[in-house]
Amino acid sequence: MKNIKVNFVLNGRKVKISVPPSLTLLRLLREHLGLTGTKIGCEEGECGACTVIIDGRAVNSCLVLAPQVEGKQVETIEGLSQDNRLHPLQEAFIEEAASQCGFCIPGMIMSTKALLDRNPTPKRDEIARSVSGNLCRCTGYIKIIKAVESAAGKMRS
């Protein structure tokens, strides 16, 4: 199969790459661009471990073909910290002890970042809905929701 050229913005930087048309965004990020913060989970859109933000929407990167990001803005967990400072969500997840094994956390953070970008003052049920597509086997969701509430408060101050 012939490769397709794809141009998009990844974490604020322009990317131009030639990829097979059947390559998923998840595999592009990890295997071709070296961004391994986006985790491989089920590869069926069920677990949320591979969540990234495309044009402001949280999506499962395992369900997106790489050519579909042509001309779009893509954000991954690696793009959140700026000038060696963690994003407020990342800080809050640490402060609230919202992770144990940490495998689901990049997807959780990206899902909740998309929420906070749209709504800086979400209610608890909105936060819970925003992570409803992200599975966590270790912590449950209470500390995760508290971390998002904490981050939202800090981001407003």
N, C-alpha and C positions, 0 to 999 in steps of 0.2 A: 504494500500500500504506500502510496506517495505521501510524504510529509506535507503538512500545512503550516504556513507561517502565521504566528499569533503575536499580536502586539497588545500589551496591556500594562497597567500600572500596578506594581506589586509593592505594598508597603511604602508608597510614595516615590518609587523609582520605576522608570520605564523599562519594560522587558520586551525584547524581540527574540523569539525563539521559533525554531522549526520542529514540529512534533507530529507523530502519527495521529491521524484523526480519531482513533479509538482510545487514545491516552486520556485517563481521567486527570482532573485538576489535582487530586490527591497525589497521584503518582508523579505528576509534573513537579509539584512542589518538593516532594521528598527526594525523588530519584534524579531529577534533572537540575533542580535548583538548590538542593542541599538544605532545605528548610524542614527539619524533622520534628518541629514542635507540633505540627499537624499530625495527629496520630492515625495509624491504620487500625481500625477496629473491625467491624462487621463487613465493611465494603458493600453494604446493602441499604444504607440510609436509615438504619434502625438505632444506632448507638450514640451518634453525635460526636464521637471522638475526633472526627475529621472536620469539624465545623470551622468555617472561615466566613469572612464578610465579603460579599460581592455587591458593589454599589449600594451599600448600606443595609443589605439583608443578610442575615445569618443563613448559611446554606451548608449542606453536607457535601464536601468537596469530592466524595467518592461517587456522587451522582451527577457530577458536572463533567462534561468532556472538556478537555483543555481548549479546543478551538472555540468553545462557547464564551470564553472570557475575552474574546477579541474586543478591544476598545473599552474594556471595563476597568474598574478599580477593585483590586483584591487586597484584603487585609488578612494577615495571619498573626498568630501570637508573637512571632518574632518582631513584628512591626509596632508593637504597643509601647515598649520602653523607648524613651527619648533621652538623649544625652546622659546615658548610664543611669537613668532614673526609672524605676518601675512605674507602670501605669497605676493609678489609684485602685483599680480592680485587683491587680496583682498584689499590691500591698495589703489590701483588705483580706484577700484570701489567705495570706500569710498570718496577718494579725488575728483573724478569727479561727485559725487552725481548720480551714475549710477543705483541706485535702489530706489524704493519707497516702495512698500509693501514687497519686498525682496523675495517673494515666488520663483520666477524663477532664482534668482541669483546663487544659488549653481550649477544648471545645466548650466547656462551661463558660469560661471567661469570654470567648468570642461571641457566644450566644447572648450573654448578658451585656456585653459592650454594645452590640447592635440595639438592644433594648434601651440602654441608657443614652445612646446617641439620638434615638427617637423620642424618648421620654425620660428626662432627667429626674423625675419624681414618681417612679412607679410604685404602685401599691404591692403589698406582699403577694397577692394572687397573680399579679402581672409578672412578677419575678418568677414565681413558680411555673407559670405558663411558658415563660421564655426558656426555661431549662427542661421543659417536659420532653423534649426530644434528645436529651442528653442523659445517658445512663451512668449511674455511679453505684458501684458495688461495695464501697468501703464506708463512706461517711454518712450516707443518707443525704438529705438535702437541707436540713435545718441550718447547719453552719454555712452552707453555700448561700442560702437566701440571706442570712445575717450579714455575710461578707458583702453581698451586692447592696444591701441597704446601707451599710457603713460607707461603701465607696460612693454611692449616690449622694450621701450627706456631705462627704469630703469634696466631691466634685462641684457641689453647689456653693461651697464656702469660698 
